Amino acid sequence: MDKKTILAIVEPILLKMEKPEQLIIIRANPSHYDVLSEKMEQKKQEIPTLRYLVLKDAAKGIQDFSV
């Protein structure tokens, strides 16, 4: 799965989950860590109260992730 595809999947989920007291945890294959971390940092700049963790999960397949 390429960068554009993973972001297209994650973006709508994040829009629904942007609540002030919520912690968003994303578990994904380590190959997606950098792109997801960059995207979440961009969101953090837009929404200062956003709290998140991006976790590398080697048990996840290349096309698997969970939010």
Long-range contacts (C-beta under 8 A, 24 or more apart in sequence): 1-32, 1-62, 1-63, 3-35, 6-32, 6-35, 6-36, 6-65, 7-35, 7-39, 9-65, 10-36, 10-39, 10-65, 10-67, 11-39, 13-67, 14-43, 14-67, 17-67, 18-43, 18-47, 18-50, 20-49, 22-51, 23-51, 23-52, 23-53, 24-50, 24-51, 24-52, 24-53, 24-67, 25-52, 25-53, 25-55, 25-67, 26-52, 26-53, 26-54, 26-55, 26-65, 26-66, 26-67, 27-55, 27-57, 27-60, 27-65, 27-66, 28-54, 28-55, 28-56, 28-57, 28-60, 28-64, 28-65, 28-66, 29-56, 29-57, 29-58, 29-60, 29-61, 29-62, 29-64, 29-65, 30-56, 30-57, 30-58, 31-62, 32-65, 36-65
